[in-house]
Amino acid sequence: MAETSTEHLKRVLKPIHLWAIAVGLVISGEYFGWNLGWAVSGTIGLLIATLVITLMYITFIFSYTELTASIPHAGGAFAYAYRAMGPFGGLIAGYATLVDFLVATPAVAVSLGSYLHFLYPAIPITEAAMGFNILFILLNMLGVKESATFSVFITILAVVELMLYLGIVSPHFKMVNYLTNPMPFGWAGVFAALPFAVWFYLAIEGVAMVAEEVENPKRNIPRGYISAIITLVVLALGVMIITGGLTDWRILSKLDYPLPEAIGIVLGKGSGLTKIFASIGLFGLIASLHGIILASSRQVFAMARSGYLPRMLSDINHKFKTPHWALVVSGVVSSIFIYKFKTDQIIMLSVLGAVVMYIMSMVSLFILRKKEPRLSRPFSAPLYPVFPAIALVICVVCLIATIYFNPDMSLIFAGGLAIVLLIFVAMGKHKVALTEDMMNAPSEEVINH
């Protein structure tokens, strides 16, 4: 049974859950995807790009936390942009966020299928990806606390496994390998690598999607974000640098499973440790797939509740208090991408969504500081306006680079946005104002307008 008028999301999440969800959302980026950046930039080129993107994410997260703590809404950037810029701003931010998370899901699912195929070659990659996709949609339907508890468990395993990986392979690191042909495409390669560097951190902002399910959000959301970004910076730089010095990096630059391949080169593919690592390597990918499905369904739920998507997608299951139809639709979209697109294409489309959403969020922050100076801000962006300005400038550069080096996927992204805008105007949605309650804590109210 589903109800939309009297049911609301449960506030049960604590800082440890937020850390686990944030790190879990992102940690698959340490397992695959980033290595594709080597193919367009070399090791030093990707390192430079990653340092720039790391600065972007540190300044962005500290700025974004102000918005998340001030406006704890399941719609995340959609809610912030609507409040700052009105219906069109909300639509653009919401569309970008949907692309970010809905498209990231199939990328992680395909990598999970690739890892399983590495272990058991008889298992087809696509079918395995579909199986994982369905399994974790069902798990997310059981309840957010149950899902978050699972996230804590699986994320801790994933972090431990990356530390184990670094411990095993570090003695085999050779600087001569890392510095061989380090920037084959010069500075152009650095710009081309920016989207792949984004993959190291993409989706950390997904914690905003569960803001309405956080116990004492104004205190706990900053704690969750800050602990997560510190964890991810250490892991990202460690994995990228150490892996690049193990062998000829070009061998690993086009794989969906670079870490098992790297440890196989170091220890031998027949080694028991190689098999064990590839097996537990599934944990990191599972953590991200689980978390991204959670976040994407909340975005669908929030936009449907606000009238930007069909109302039925905001139905909440009476027993488990989860948005079951939003989860189903998210799974259908993910399945289409699993069958129709390659991993690098999926990553580019997801990055485009993420970067546009980041830009809209930082613009919203500046507008809200002027428009609503008395808004309760339990957490303020440090060094304002410097931090959000740095994040905004790097995001714009990253967007330009992504469009320039990936015109086909950029056209798909822009075409989708144009269609959504036309439908939005044709249905007259731009003339319907959302209530103040819907922008603050709508899950506590009766929403049926």
N, C-alpha and C positions, 0 to 999 in steps of 0.2 A: 504493500500500500504506500502511496506517495502523497504527500501533502505539501502545499506551498504557502498556505496562509497562516498556520500556527506553529509550524516546526522551525527550529533554528539550529545553527551549528553549535556544537558544545565547546566551551572554553576549558581545555584540559591540558594544553601543551606548556611545557616548562623549558628553561634555557637549554637543557641537555637535548631535548627533542628538537629545538630549533637548530642547534649546532649540528645535530645528526642529519636533519632534513637539508640544511644548507650545504654541508660537506657532501652528503649523499647525492644531492642534485648534481653536483659539479664533478665528483671524483672520477667519473668515467673519462673526463677530459684528460686525466693523467695516464689513462690506459691506452687511448687511441685518439686519432684525429689530429692532434698537435703535430705528430711526426710528418704528416703530409706537407707541413710548412717547410720542412727541409728540402723537399723537391723543388720549391720555388725560391729558396733563399740561402740554403746551406746552414751549417750549425751556428756560426756567429751571426748571420743574418737573422735567424729565428730567435737567437738570444737577445739581440737588440730589440726586435719587435716585441718579445715577451716582456722585457723590462719596461718598455713604454706602456704596454697593455696592463702590466701589473700596477704601474702608477695610476693608470686610468681607473682600474677597479678599486684600488684603495681609496682614492678621492671620491669615486662614485658611491661606494658602499657607505662611507661615512656621511655623505650628503643624502643618499637615498634613505638612510635610517631615520633622518629627520622626518621625511614624508611618511614612512611606514609607522613610526611611533605616534605621529600627530594625527594621522588618518588611517587607523587600523581597519582596512577594508579588503575583502577577498578579491576585489578587482585590481588591486595594486596600482600600477601606472595608469590604467584606465580611469580609476577613481580620481587620482591626483590631477591628471590632465583635464578631466571633465570639470573638476572644481576650479582649476586655474584658467582654462581656455574655452570651456563650454562644450556643446555636443560634438563638434567636429574634432576638437582636440582629443576628447575622450575616445572617439571612434578610431582615430589614427593610432593612438597609444594602445587601445584595446586590440586592434587588428595586428599591430606589430608584436604584441605580447603573445597573442594566439599563435602566430607564425613561429615565434621564438620557441615556445614550449611544445606545441603540437608537432612541429617538424623535428625537434631534437629527439623526441621519443623514438621514431623509427631508426634514427642513426644509432642510438644506443642498442636498440633491439637487434639490428643487423650485426653490430660488433659482438653482441652476446652470441648470436648464431655463429659468427666466425670463430670465436674462442672455442665453442663447443665442437665445431668442425675441425679445428686444430687438434683437439683431443681425440675426437672420434670421426675420422674422415667420411664414414658412411652416412653421417647425419647431414642432410642438406641445410645450407645456411638460411635460406629464405623460410623454410618450414619451421626451423628452430626459432627464428626471430618472431614468427607469428605466434608460436606456442608461448614464448615468454611474454609477448604483448597481452595475450588473453589472460594468462595466469595472474599477472600483476594488476590488471583491471579488476579482476574478481577479488583479489586481496584488498584493494583499495575500497571496495564496496563494503567491507566488513566493519569499518569505523575508523575515524582519524586517530584515536588514541592507540588502537591496535596497530594501525599502519605506522605511526610514529615510533612505537616501541620496537617494531620490526626494524625501522630505519636506524635506531640507535644501535641495535645488535649488528646489523649488516654493515653499517658505516664504520664501526670500530674495527670489525674484521678487515674491511677494505684498507683502512689506514695502516693497520698492523702489517697487512700483506705488502703494501708499498714500502714500508720501512724494512721489512724482511728482504724484499727485492734489492733495495739499495745496499743493504748489508752484505748480500751474497755477491753482487756484481761489482761493488766499489773497488775491491782489490784488483780487478781486471781493467780498470780505467786507464787509458793511455792518452796523454795530451796530444801526441802526434796524430792519433786517429781523429780527435775532436777538431784539430786545426788543419786537417787536410781539406783543401778546396773550401774554405770556410764561408766565402761569399761569392759564389760563382756568377751571380746575376747582379752584383753590386748593390747600390742603395735601392734600386728598383725592386730587388728581391725582398728587402726589408718591408717595403710597403705591401708587396704581394703576400707577405707572411702574416700581416696584422690580423686577418680574419682567423687564421689557424691558431694564433696566440690567444685570441678571444676564447677559443674552445677550451683553454685551460680553466677558465673561470665562468663560462657561460652558464646561466641558470641559477647562480647564487641568489639573485634577486627574487627567486621563487618563494622564499620565505614569506614575502608579502602576501602571497595567495592564501596563507593559513593564518593571517593576522587576526581574523575573527574567532579563531579557535585557540588563541594563546591566552593563558592565564596571566593576568596583569601585563598586557602587551606593552605599555609604555616603559616598563622597566626591563622586561625580559627580551623584547625584540632586539634592542641594541646589544645586549649581552650575547645573544645567539649569533648575530651578524659578525661582531668583532672577533669572537673566538674562531669563527669559521674562516674568515679571510686570512687570519694569521696561519692557520693550519694549511690552507690551500697554497699560499705563497711558498711556504717551505717545501711542500711536496712537489709543486710544479717545477720550481727551479732545480731541485735535487734530481728528479726523474729525467728532465730534459738534458741536463749537463752530463750526468753520469752515463746515460744511455748513449749519448753522442760520442763518447770516448771508448766504447767497447769494441767497435768494429768499423768497417766502412759504412758510414751513416746512410749511404745511398741504398744499401740493401734493405734498410728499414723504412725508407721514405714513402713507400706506397702500399703499406700493409694495414689491415684493420686490426692486427694483433701484434704490434711491435715489441711489447715487453716479453711475451713468451718466446718470440723468435730471438730476441736479444739474449735471454738467459739460456736458450737452446744453443746459440752460437758459443757462448762462454763455457757452458758445462757439458754440451753435447745433447742432441735432441733425444738420445736414448736414456739420458740420466733420469733417475727417479725424481730428483729435485725439480727438473724441468716440467715433468708431468704434474707434480704436486703444485708448482707455482701456477701453471696454466689453469688448474682446477680451481684453486682458491682465488685466482684472478677474476673468476666469474663474480665474486662478491662485490667488487667495485662497480662493475657494470650493472649488477642487480640493484645495488643501492641507488644508482642514478636513474635507472629505468623506473623503479618504484617511486622515487621522489618526483620525477618529472611528470609522471602520470597523475600523481596527486596534485601538483601545481597546475597543470594544464586543465584538469577537470574543474578546479576552483575558478579559473579564469572564465571558462565557458559558463559556469554557474552564475558568476557575478554579472557577466554581460547579459545573460538571459534574464536575470532578475531585474535588471535595469531597462529591459525592453529592447536591447540591441540585438538579441538573438531570440528565437522562438521561446515562448514562456515555459513550455514543458521541460526545457533543459534546466530550469531552476527548481524542478521538483526535488524534494528531499525525502529519502526513504524513512518511513515512520520508525522502523526498528533500529537501523544502524546510524541514522542521522547523517547520511552521506548523499551527495548529488548523483544518483545512480544513472540518470539519463545523460548527464554531462560526461560521465565516465564512458558510457557506451559510445557516444558520438566521438569522443577523443580517440577511442580505440579504432573506430572505423576509418578516421582520417589517417591515423598512424599506419594502418594496414595498407591503404592505398599507396603511401610513400614507400613502404617496404618493398612493394612489388614494382614500382614504376621508376624509382630514382636510385642513382649511385650514391655511395657514402659521401664523397666530396661535394656533390651537388646538394645533398641534404644539409650538410654542415654549412655551406655558404648561405642557403636560404634561411636557416635558423639564425645565423650570425646577423644577416640583414635585419631580421625581425628584432633581435636583441639590441642592436646598435640604434635603430630608429626609436625603440622604446626607451633606451637610455637618454637619448637626446630630448625626447618629449618630457621625460621625468626631470631632467636638470632645468629645462626651460620652465616647467611647472614650479619648481622650487623657487626660482627667481621671481616669478609672477606672484606666487603666494606670499612671499616675504613682503612684497609691496601691497598686494591686494588685501591680505589678512594679517596685518602685523600683530594682532592680538590673539591669533590662533595659538592654542596651547601646544608648546613644543617641548616635551619632556627631554628630548635629545636634539641639540642644535648642531648643525654641520660645523665642524671645527674650521677655524681660519676663514670663515665666510667673508667675502665671496670667492676666495682663492680656490678652495677645494672644488666646489661645483663648477667653477670656470675652467679649471684644468681638465676635469672629467669631460665637460662639454666640448672643449676644443679637440681633445684626443678622439672623442667619439665622432666628431664631424670628419676629421682626417681619416679615421678608420672606415667610415661610410663611403667616402670618396674613393678610397683605395679598393674597397670591396666591389663597388660598382664598376670601376675602371677595369679591374682584372677578371670580373665575372659578369659580363654584360647579359648573358642568357638568363641566369638565375635572377638578376636584377630586374629584367623585363617581366619575369613571372611574378615577382614580388609586387612590382608597380602595377601590373595588370590586375592582380587580385585586389589591390587597394582601390583602384579606379572602379572596379565592378561593385565593391562593397559601398563606396561613396555614392555611386549612382542609385543603388537600391535604397540606401539610407535616406537620400533626398526624395526619391520617388514615393516612399512610404510615409514621408512627412515626419520622420523621427527627429529631425533636426529642430522641429518646432515644439517638441515635448520636453519640458524642463524636469529634471530629476529633483526630488525633494531633498531638503537638508538632511533628513533622517537617512535617506538612501546613500548619502555621501559620508555619513559618519559611522553609524553602527546599524545598518539596515537589517541584519539578521535578527535583531531583537524586536523588529516591528512587523506588523501585518503588511505585507507587500502584495497588493492585488489591485493595480490600477489600470 
